[in-house]
Amino acid sequence: MSTPRASDRPVSLKKEEYQNPPDSRCGSVETCRNVVSPSMGDHEMHGADAPASESECMASVTLKGIKKVYPFSGDDNKKKKKKKDEAPQEGKAQLTITDEGVVAVHDFNLEIKDKEFIVLVGPSGCGKSTTLRMVAGLEEISGGELYIGDRLVNDVAPKDRDIAMVFQNYALYPHMTVYENMAFALKLRKVPKDEIDKKVKQAAEILDITQYLGRKPKALSGGQRQRVAIGRAIVRDPQVFLMDEPLSNLDAKLRNQMRAEIIKLRERIDTTFIYVTHDQTEAMTLGDRIVIMKDGFIQQIGTPQEVFNHPHNLFVAGFIGTPQMNFFDAKLVKEGGKYVVAVGGMKVELSPEKQAALSAKNVQPQDVTLGVRPEHIILSKDGISAKVDVSEMMGSAVHLHSTMADGKDVVIIVQTMDMNGHELSSFSMGSTIHFSFGGNVAHVFSKANGENLEG
């Protein structure tokens, strides 16, 4: 069953402001379809308007038990049993198939504070964009409650939610100048001309696109077009910004530049952001907190430091961090009342903090999966041996892709220069190395369910 694409739905939401209590009158949100994208033609714009209120509202967003089910059609019902019986395919999203249909998002619970920057991250098909579209009102909520501020908005139209959305596709009108694109929603709301001019020029200054206000989209680069799309959202002054993979169409250099621009933008406009990406680097650099998703389920919610240093399970540990965490088959044993991991003929006593965490949970000796990040491994004269398969020069460091005696792969990051700028040893393909690591950087995961045994 195909899932509705973002590109098939309204993609640009305009401003309105509302006052509590919930039945008070709101302003307007324009809803339109993508107009400029590499793969799409022109589409009609749809919108509605009402007088905007000047009230200030709390921009918290609360999702309580949110669920999304895509019902089966008649043809899908014939294939339902076959889908249920199919074996999982490695690397593909494993969505839940029920009698209701395909469950894309399960029991999603999250409280987003006013002015917080939240990032939803995960592989393709994990439900992150579906969740964002439910917040926007572009997807119907199958179960649970969604609040913006204190207002229940499950049945509130997208135009009445006081949000602005920026998509991967820029949604710019090709026949309009940058100025006209940014001013369009305000003109629909009959905002005074001098106020429109002020808002557009302020947004252009924030995004460093003042010099492009007279140009049309075809004369702009990808990064400049994305700035204009963000500028159209800024002029609406929404309660909540929603961004669905806005940097995916940009090359690596532009993505880095735009990440920095979004960080600056967040500081200057000081509002609530919900940002979707599959790129864990974007998630780590942008988010106050990160929501990591897989197969429609939340895997972990935490700050970048929390999810990096204390992953809840094997999926989070492997997904966050580049290169990804190394995993070893190991045994957790107790020697002299202390927890020790035995791996590759080496024994490592865990740190006092990890000892306390395992003791508090009364963890028993068992076979475990041990996780250690490449940057936390050190080369040593003794320790675990491995053969270098590939030496990947990265400038200040080299990534050694190696194979252990048991056939397991391991990646080790080694600095290429010491503190005095002297070049360190080089490593040739096929050479043998030995490595070790401390008990403070080892993560102990259950073999049974992949959960972090430290809690």
C-alpha positions in Angstrom: 0.0 0.0 0.0 1.5 3.3 -0.9 1.7 6.1 1.6 0.6 9.6 0.6 3.6 11.7 -0.3 4.3 15.1 1.0 4.5 16.3 -2.6 0.9 15.2 -3.2 -0.5 17.4 -0.5 -0.8 21.1 0.4 2.6 22.2 1.4 2.7 25.8 2.6 0.8 27.0 5.6 0.1 30.6 6.4 -0.2 32.7 9.5 -3.0 33.1 11.9 -3.0 33.9 15.6 -5.5 32.7 18.2 -6.4 33.7 21.7 -7.3 31.3 24.6 -10.0 30.2 25.3 -10.0 27.8 22.3 -13.2 29.1 20.8 -11.7 32.6 20.1 -11.3 33.8 16.5 -8.1 33.0 14.7 -6.2 34.6 11.8 -5.4 32.8 8.6 -3.1 30.2 7.2 -2.6 29.9 3.5 -2.4 26.3 2.1 -0.8 25.7 -1.3 0.7 23.1 -3.4 4.3 22.8 -4.5 5.0 25.0 -7.5 8.7 24.8 -8.2 10.4 21.4 -7.7 12.8 19.3 -9.8 10.1 16.6 -10.4 6.8 18.5 -10.4 4.9 21.0 -12.6 2.8 23.9 -11.6 -0.2 23.3 -9.2 -3.1 25.5 -8.2 -2.9 27.4 -5.0 -5.7 27.0 -2.4 -6.1 29.2 0.6 -8.4 31.0 3.0 -8.1 34.1 5.1 -9.5 35.8 8.2 -8.4 38.7 10.3 -5.3 38.1 12.2 -5.2 38.6 16.0 -2.2 40.3 17.6 -2.4 38.1 20.7 0.6 36.2 22.1 0.1 32.5 22.6 2.1 29.8 24.1 3.6 27.7 21.3 3.9 24.4 23.1 2.9 21.3 21.2 1.6 18.2 22.9 1.1 14.8 21.3 -0.8 12.3 23.4 -1.0 8.7 22.2 -1.0 9.8 18.5 -1.6 7.0 16.0 -1.8 6.9 12.3 -3.4 4.0 10.4 -3.7 3.9 6.6 -6.9 1.7 6.0 -6.8 -1.0 3.4 -8.6 -0.5 0.1 -10.5 -3.4 -1.5 -7.5 -4.6 -3.5 -5.3 -4.2 -0.4 -7.5 -6.5 1.6 -6.8 -9.3 -0.9 -3.1 -8.9 -0.3 -3.4 -8.3 3.5 -2.8 -11.9 4.6 0.2 -12.3 2.2 1.7 -9.1 3.6 1.3 -10.4 7.2 3.0 -13.6 6.3 5.9 -12.1 4.5 9.3 -12.4 6.1 10.9 -9.1 7.2 13.4 -7.8 4.7 16.6 -6.4 6.0 17.1 -2.7 5.6 13.4 -2.1 4.8 10.9 -0.4 7.2 8.8 -3.1 9.0 5.4 -1.4 9.4 2.7 -3.2 11.4 -0.1 -4.7 9.4 -3.4 -5.1 11.3 -7.0 -5.7 10.4 -7.4 -1.9 10.4 -4.7 -1.4 7.8 -1.0 -0.3 7.9 0.0 1.3 11.2 2.5 4.1 10.3 2.7 5.7 13.8 2.2 4.0 17.1 1.2 5.6 20.4 3.4 8.7 19.9 3.7 10.7 23.1 5.7 14.0 23.2 5.5 17.3 25.0 7.3 20.1 23.1 8.0 23.2 25.2 7.4 26.8 24.0 10.4 27.9 21.8 12.0 24.4 21.8 13.7 23.0 18.7 12.6 19.4 18.3 14.1 17.1 15.6 12.3 13.9 14.5 15.0 11.6 13.0 15.0 8.1 11.6 15.4 6.0 8.5 13.0 6.2 5.6 9.5 4.8 6.5 9.9 5.3 10.2 6.8 7.6 10.5 8.6 11.0 11.1 7.1 12.9 8.1 3.7 11.3 8.8 3.9 12.6 12.4 4.8 16.1 11.2 1.9 16.1 8.7 -0.5 15.2 11.5 0.7 18.2 13.4 0.2 20.3 10.3 -3.3 18.9 9.7 -2.3 17.4 6.3 -2.9 13.9 7.6 -5.9 12.8 9.6 -5.1 11.6 13.1 -6.3 8.0 13.6 -6.1 8.1 17.4 -4.8 10.2 20.3 -4.9 13.9 21.0 -2.9 16.8 19.5 -2.7 20.2 21.3 -1.1 23.4 20.2 -0.9 25.5 23.3 -3.9 24.5 25.4 -6.1 24.0 22.3 -7.1 20.5 21.0 -6.6 20.7 17.2 -7.4 17.2 16.0 -10.3 18.5 14.0 -9.0 22.0 13.3 -8.3 22.8 9.7 -4.6 23.3 8.7 -5.3 27.0 7.9 -6.5 27.5 11.5 -3.5 26.0 13.4 -1.2 29.0 13.3 1.7 27.2 11.8 4.1 27.6 8.9 5.6 24.7 7.0 8.7 24.4 4.9 9.2 21.4 2.7 12.0 19.7 0.8 10.5 21.2 -2.4 10.6 25.0 -2.3 7.0 25.7 -3.3 7.9 29.0 -5.0 5.8 30.7 -7.7 8.0 30.9 -10.8 6.3 33.9 -12.3 6.8 36.0 -9.1 9.9 37.7 -7.8 11.4 36.8 -4.5 9.7 39.8 -2.9 6.3 38.9 -4.4 6.7 35.3 -3.2 7.4 36.3 0.3 4.7 39.0 0.4 2.0 36.8 -1.2 0.4 35.4 2.0 0.3 38.9 3.6 -1.4 40.4 0.6 -4.1 37.7 0.8 -4.6 38.7 4.4 -4.9 42.4 3.3 -2.1 43.4 5.5 -1.2 47.1 4.9 1.4 47.7 2.2 3.9 49.4 4.5 3.7 46.5 7.0 4.2 44.0 4.2 7.3 45.8 3.0 8.7 46.0 6.5 8.1 42.2 7.2 9.5 41.1 3.9 12.6 43.2 4.2 13.2 42.2 7.8 13.0 38.5 6.8 15.2 39.1 3.8 17.8 40.7 6.0 17.7 37.8 8.5 18.3 35.3 5.7 20.8 37.4 3.7 18.7 37.5 0.5 18.0 41.3 0.3 20.0 41.5 -2.9 17.7 38.8 -4.5 14.3 40.4 -3.8 13.9 41.5 -7.4 14.9 38.2 -8.9 12.6 35.3 -10.0 13.2 31.7 -8.6 14.8 30.4 -11.8 17.7 32.9 -11.3 18.5 31.5 -7.8 20.6 28.6 -6.6 19.1 25.8 -4.5 20.3 27.3 -1.3 18.9 30.7 -2.2 15.5 29.2 -3.1 15.3 27.4 0.2 16.1 30.7 2.0 13.2 32.3 0.2 10.9 29.4 1.2 11.9 29.9 4.8 11.4 33.7 4.4 7.8 33.1 3.3 7.3 31.3 6.6 9.0 33.9 8.7 6.8 36.8 7.5 3.7 35.0 8.7 5.1 35.1 12.3 3.6 31.7 13.2 3.4 30.0 16.6 5.1 26.9 15.3 7.5 26.2 12.4 7.4 22.8 10.8 10.2 21.7 8.5 10.2 18.5 6.6 13.7 17.6 5.3 14.2 21.2 4.0 17.9 20.6 3.1 17.6 17.3 1.3 17.7 18.8 -2.2 21.0 20.7 -1.4 24.6 19.5 -2.0 26.8 18.7 1.0 28.4 22.2 1.1 25.1 24.0 0.9 23.6 21.7 3.6 26.4 22.7 6.0 25.8 26.4 5.2 22.1 26.1 5.6 22.4 24.2 8.9 24.3 27.2 10.3 21.7 29.5 8.8 18.8 27.6 10.6 20.7 27.8 13.9 21.1 31.6 13.5 17.4 31.9 12.4 16.2 30.0 15.4 18.1 32.4 17.7 16.6 35.5 16.0 13.0 34.5 15.7 12.7 32.6 18.9 9.7 30.3 18.3 8.9 26.6 18.4 10.4 24.4 15.7 9.6 20.8 14.7 12.1 19.6 12.2 12.2 16.3 10.3 15.3 14.7 8.8 16.9 11.3 8.1 20.3 12.9 8.6 21.6 12.3 12.1 24.2 15.1 11.7 21.4 17.6 11.2 19.6 16.2 14.2 22.6 16.4 16.4 23.6 20.0 15.4 20.1 21.5 15.3 18.0 19.9 18.0 17.5 20.9 21.7 16.0 17.4 21.9 15.9 14.6 19.4 13.1 12.0 18.8 14.6 8.9 17.2 12.0 6.8 15.4 12.0 3.3 13.8 9.1 1.4 12.2 6.5 3.9 13.6 7.7 3.7 17.2 9.7 6.2 19.3 13.1 4.6 20.2 14.4 7.4 22.4 13.9 11.1 23.2 16.7 13.1 24.6 19.3 15.8 24.1 22.0 15.2 21.5 24.4 14.4 24.3 22.0 12.0 26.0 21.3 10.0 22.9 24.9 9.9 21.9 26.4 9.0 25.3 23.5 6.9 26.7 21.7 5.1 23.8 18.6 3.2 25.0 19.1 0.3 22.5 21.2 -1.1 19.7 19.2 0.7 17.0 19.9 4.2 18.6 23.5 3.3 19.3 24.1 2.3 15.6 22.0 5.1 14.1 23.5 8.0 16.0 27.2 8.7 15.3 29.4 8.6 12.2 31.1 6.2 11.7 28.5 4.1 13.6 29.3 2.3 16.9 31.2 -0.9 16.7 29.4 -4.0 18.2 31.2 -7.0 19.6 30.0 -10.4 21.0 31.0 -10.4 24.6 30.3 -12.0 28.0 29.4 -10.0 31.1 30.8 -11.7 34.1 31.5 -10.8 37.8 34.9 -11.0 39.2 35.6 -9.9 42.8 32.1 -8.4 43.0 32.8 -6.2 39.9 31.3 -6.4 36.5 33.8 -7.3 33.8 33.3 -7.8 30.0 35.3 -10.4 28.2 35.7 -9.8 24.5 38.3 -11.0 22.0 40.5 -12.6 24.6 40.6 -9.3 26.6 38.9 -8.4 29.9 37.7 -4.9 30.7 36.4 -3.8 34.1 33.5 -1.4 33.7 33.6 2.1 35.1 32.1 2.8 38.6 29.1 4.6 37.0 28.3 1.5 34.9 28.9 -0.8 37.9 26.4 1.2 39.9 23.8 1.2 37.0 24.1 -2.6 36.5 24.0 -3.3 40.2 20.9 -1.2 40.7 19.1 -3.3 38.1 20.6 -6.5 39.5 21.9 -7.5 36.1 23.1 -11.1 36.0 26.2 -12.5 34.1 25.2 -13.2 30.5 26.1 -13.1 26.9 25.9 -9.5 25.7 26.5 -7.2 22.8 29.2 -4.7 23.6 29.2 -1.3 21.8 32.2 1.0 21.5 32.4 4.1 19.3 35.3 4.2 16.8 36.7 7.4 18.4 36.9 5.7 21.8 39.1 2.8 20.7 42.9 3.2 21.1 45.7 1.3 19.4 47.9 -0.7 21.8 50.7 -3.2 21.8 48.5 -5.8 23.3 44.7 -6.2 23.2 42.4 -7.4 20.4 44.1 -8.1 17.0 42.7 -7.0 13.7 43.8 -6.8 10.1 43.5 -3.5 8.3 41.3 -3.8 5.2 40.9 -0.1 4.2 42.7 3.0 5.5 40.4 6.0 4.9 42.3 9.3 5.1 40.0 12.0 6.5 42.6 14.8 7.0 43.1 15.2 10.7 42.2 11.5 11.3 42.3 8.2 9.5 39.5 5.7 9.7 40.8 2.1 9.8 38.3 -0.4 8.5 39.5 -3.7 9.9 38.5 -7.3 10.5 39.0 -9.2 13.7 40.0 -12.9 14.0 36.4 -13.9 14.4 35.5 -12.2 11.1 33.7 -9.2 12.8 34.3 -5.7 11.3 35.7 -2.9 13.4 36.3 0.8 12.6 38.9 2.7 14.5 39.5 6.4 14.3 43.2 7.3 14.7 44.6 10.9 14.7 47.2 11.6 12.0 49.2 14.1 13.9 50.2 14.6 17.6 49.8 17.8 19.6 53.1 19.2 18.2 52.0 18.7 14.6 54.3 15.7 14.0 52.9 13.0 11.7 52.0 9.8 13.3 52.3 6.2 11.9 50.6 5.3 8.7 48.7 2.1 8.1 48.9 -0.1 5.0 46.3 -2.5 3.8 46.8 -6.0 5.3 48.8 -4.8 8.3 48.0 -6.1 11.7 47.0 -3.8 14.6 46.0 -4.3 18.2 43.4 -2.2 20.0 41.7 -1.8 23.4 39.2 0.5 25.1 38.3 1.6 28.6 35.5 0.4 30.7 34.0 3.9 30.8 33.2 4.0 27.0 31.8 0.5 26.7 28.0 0.1 26.3 26.4 -3.2 27.4 23.3 -4.3 25.5 21.1 -7.3 26.0 21.5 -10.1 23.5 17.8 -11.0 24.0 16.1 -7.6 23.1 18.9 -5.2 22.3 18.1 -2.9 25.2 20.9 -1.1 27.1 21.4 -3.1 30.3 22.5 0.1 32.1 19.0 1.5 31.7 
